[in-house]
């Protein structure tokens, strides 16, 4: 998972942690107040434009705005936008539409959607992995592992996080949020009076929306496929190890990278290997946090703003993981800090974010 203090979404952090614990908390929290009105403006702007990509973006914005409230984002409204989006031949647009569809109870066969994307994006393993995940979710276990194996023949593993970021960003840049229009939990751990600057507000809003739009509801099933494998099913374990290694090696987002490592850890019967992979997950996450000091904790406001602007550009250009490397090349090494100190600060932020969303959920 990705995380920063100043602008990466508290929703993504808290909801990601809760999602892996089996909670659907954040998927059921629609936007309210000034934040809702701002999202409505973005959604209307996308709906008014005629292209398939605009329909996919509008659908993603509506889903983020309304969460599980189907009165807010009705089935008929979703189907109309989805039908427009499916006219696209761009795998990034189709992936965005498939991700939204995965949260809709009345969605058509998700596995078929991913199969269509896989047929277009022929070098990319990710659509086949998501097809397998959707098949596992609907108990088509043999089909799931067939497509897992097929994914290994493809040289890339692109979850389209960068592409979703690139598609949605122009709408936010055209109508950037004010401090009052940011989701309240995005700022839950900030010190009083520590008002974020414009680029930080845009980044906060962008990551919060993209974190909903860029990954399907059934993503976690790729890990369930690789969990508690019977001793006699060695072939299944081998496939999970291979697909997990492929995903970890070629993923461009921290979430997909971490999922790949988790697949390897869960499918291994070697306790030492499990521990080694768990340590690698922790180390890789910490390394990302370390590099993001420039956009997170740099005390000089002007420098932090410059780092935020540069980082947004780099994510759109090369993806999340490589963009963190770009920050260090551009601004230098962050100050020395122990991993324990970073983890303690991150844990404190997570606790505040989770508590904020829990309160919102309780109030609904």
N, C-alpha and C positions, 0 to 999 in steps of 0.2 A: 504494500500500500504506500501511497505517497503522503507526505505530511509537511506542512510548514506552519509557523505560528501566525504570520501576519495575513496571509491571503489564501492559502489553500483551504478548501472548504471544510468547515467543521462537520457539515453534513456528510461529506464523503468519508471522513475519518471515523466519526461515530457510527455511521450506518454500515461502513465496511466491517468494523469490528462486530457489530451486532448481527450482520448478515451471516458471517461465518459461524456465529453462535446459534443460528437458526431463528433469529427474530426478524419479523417483517416490519419492525417499528417505523423506519424512515420512509418506506414505500407508501405508508398510509398518512403522511403528514403533508397536506396541501399548503400552499403559500397563503399568507394573509396580509392585510394592511397595505402599506406603501410598497412592500416587496411584491405582493400580488399584482398591484396596479402596474408596476414596472414590467413584470413578466407578461401581463396582458398586452402591453404596448409592443413588446418584441414579437409575441405570437401573431398579433394582428398584422404587423409589418410583413412577416413571412407569409402569412395566408394570402395577403393581397398580391403577392408576386406569382407569376404563372408557371414557373418551371417545376419539374419533378423534385429537384433539390430543395426548393422552397417549401414544398409540401412536407418533405421529410423533416426539415428543420422545424416547421410549424408544429408538426406532430410531436417532436421531441420536446419542444417548449411547452406545449399543452400538457404532456404527460408529467413533466417536471412541475408545472404550475399546479396541477390537480391531483397528482399522486393517484391513490386508489379511489378517488371520488368520481364515479362514472356519471353523476349528474353534472359535474363541472366539465368533464370531457367525455361526452356521450359516445356510445358505440357508433352511432350514425356519423358523428363528426369525425371520429377516428377513421372509420372505414373510407370516408370520402377523401381524407388526406392521404391515407395509405394507398388507395387506388391510384392517386396521382403520383405518389412517390415511386410506385412500382413500374412506372413507365421508364424510369431511368435505366441506363446500362452501366452506370458507374458503380463499382462494388462498394465504394465508400458510402454513397447515398443509400444503396440497398441494405448495407449493414446497419446504418442508422435506423432505417425503417424496421428492420428485423429486431433490433434491440427494443424499440418501442413496442412492437407487436408482442414480444415475449412477456410484457406486463399486462396485456389485454386478455381477459378471460375468453373472449370470443374469437381470438386470433385463429387463422387457418394454420395448417400443419407447419410448425416452425422448422422441422427437419427439411421439408421441401424447399423452404426459403433459403436455408443455408446451402443446400445442394445446388440451387440456382446460382448463388453467389460463387460457390466453389467452381462451377463450370465457367464462369467469366474470369475470375481471378485465379488463373490456373497455376501460378507459381506459389500461391499462398496456402500454407497449411491451416491457418486459423479458421476459415469457413468450414473445413472438414472436421476440425476439432469441435466447433460449435454444433455442427450437425450431429456428431456423436453424442454430445452433451444433451441435445434435445431428444435424441432417440433413447438415451438412457432414462431420461425424465419420464418418457412414455412407455418404458419397460420393453423396448425393442433392443435387448441386450446384444444379440449377435450382430445386428446391423451397426450398433454403436462401435463395437470393436473392429468391424470391417473398415469403418471410416477412420478410426484411430490409426489403423495400419496404413491406410491410404495417405494420411497426412504426412507420414514419414518420407514420402517420395518427393515432397515439395520443399524448395530451398528457403522460403521465407516464412515468417510467422508474424503477420501484421494484424493486430486487433483493431486497427483504424482509429485508435484513440487520437493520434495526431490529426487524422483526417477530420474527425468530428470536431476537434478543436478548431481546425482551419475553416470548417463550414460555418460554425456557429459564431465565431469571433466577430465577423463584420457586423452582425446585428447588434452586438453589445457595443462595439466601437461607435456605431451610428447613434446609439441612445445609451450612453454610459450611465450607470446607476449613481445616485447620490448616496451619502452615508445612510440616510433614512430608508433607502430602497434596498439595502442589503439585508439578506436573511439575518435575523437577530442572533442566531446561534453561530453565525460566521465570525462574530466578534466576541463570543462568550468569554474567552480567556484573556482578552486585552485589558491592560491597565486603564482605569478611568482617565479620560482626557487624551488617550493615545489614539487620536483620530487618524485613520489611514489616508494616504494620498490617492489621487485619481488612478494611477496605474495599479495600485494595490486593490482598490475597489473593483476595477474591471477584472483583475485576475481572480479575485475571490468569487465574483459572480460567474465568471466563465468556467472555473473549475467546478463549481457547484452544479451548474447545468450539465457540463460535459460528463461529470462523474455519474449522473443519472443516464445520460444518453449513449454513452460509449460502450456499455457492457450489458449483456442480456441477463434476464432474471435467472436463467438456468446455468449461468457460468459455473456455479459451485458444483454442479453435477459432474464436471470433469474430474474433480477430486473424489467424489463419491464412487466413481467408477474404479478408482485405484485404492480404495480403502477396504481393509479386512478381507484380503484376497485369500481364499482357501489354499492350503499347501499344495493340493493336487492341481491347482490352476496356475502352474508356473508360466504358461504362455501369456496369460493376462498380465501377470506381474512384469514380464519382459517388455510387453507393449507399453505399459504405463511408464516404465523406466525410460524407454526410448522416446516416447512422446513428451514426457516431462522434460527430459534433457534438451530436446529440440526446442520446446517452448521457452525454456530458461535461456538458451543460447541466443535465440534469434528475436525474442520479444523486444519491442522498443518502449513499452510502458512498464513501470515498476509492478503494477498489479499482475500483468500477464507473466512477467519474469518470476514473481513470487509464486504464482499458481503452478508454474512448471516445476519449481523446486519442491513445492508441497506434494505434487503428484509423485515425485521420486521418493520423497520421505515416507509417504503413506504406503507406498507399494513395496517398500523394502522390508525384508524380514531380518536384516542385520541391524542390531541395536546400535552398534558403533556408527554405521553409515547413517542411520536416522539422526543420531546426535550431530554428526558432521554436517549434514544437510541443514538441520535446524540452526546450527551456528552460522552456516553460510547465509541463510535467509536473514538472520539478525545482523550479520556483518554488512550485507549488501544494502539493507534498509538503512543502517546507520551511516554508510558511506554516502547515500543519497542525501540524508538529512545534513550531513556535514557540509556538503557542497552547497546546499541551499541556504546556508547561513547568510549569504549575500542578499537574498530576497526576504529573509525571515528575521534576522536578528542584527543586521548591520546597524550600528547606532547612528550613523550619519544619514539623515533623511534623504539628501540629494543623491548620495551614492546608492541608497536602497532603491530609490525610484528609478535610477538609471539601470540598476540590476534587474528590476522587475520588467522594465520595458524590453531590455535585451533578452531576458529569459522567455517572455511571451513570444518574441520573434523566433527564437531558437526552437521552442517546442513545435511551432507550426512548421519549421523547416526540417528538423531532424528527429523530433520525438522527445519524449520526456527524459529518458535516461541519458541520451546524448546531450540534451540541453543542459543538464546539471554539469556535465563535463565542460561544456562551453563556458559556463559561468566561471569556473576555475581558470580556464585559459585566458579569459578576458580580464578578470578582476584579481586573480592570484589566489593563493591558498588562504582559507579562512584561519582565524586565530586557533591556536591549539586548544583543544578541549577533550576531555575524556569521553569515551562512549557512555559510561555510567551517567555523566552529567547530562548528555544529550537525551538519553533514554528517560531519565527522571523528568526532565522538562517536557518531553513528549507525552509521557504518561499523565502528567498533571493536566496538560491540554486536553488529552483524550477524555479524562474524567469530567472536566468541565463541559466539553462538547456533548458527551453522552447524557450528562445530567440535564443539559439544556433541552435536547430533543426529547428526553423522557418527560420533562415537564410539559412541553408542547403537546406530546401525545396524550398525556393524562388530562389536559385541559380540553381536548377535543370532545 
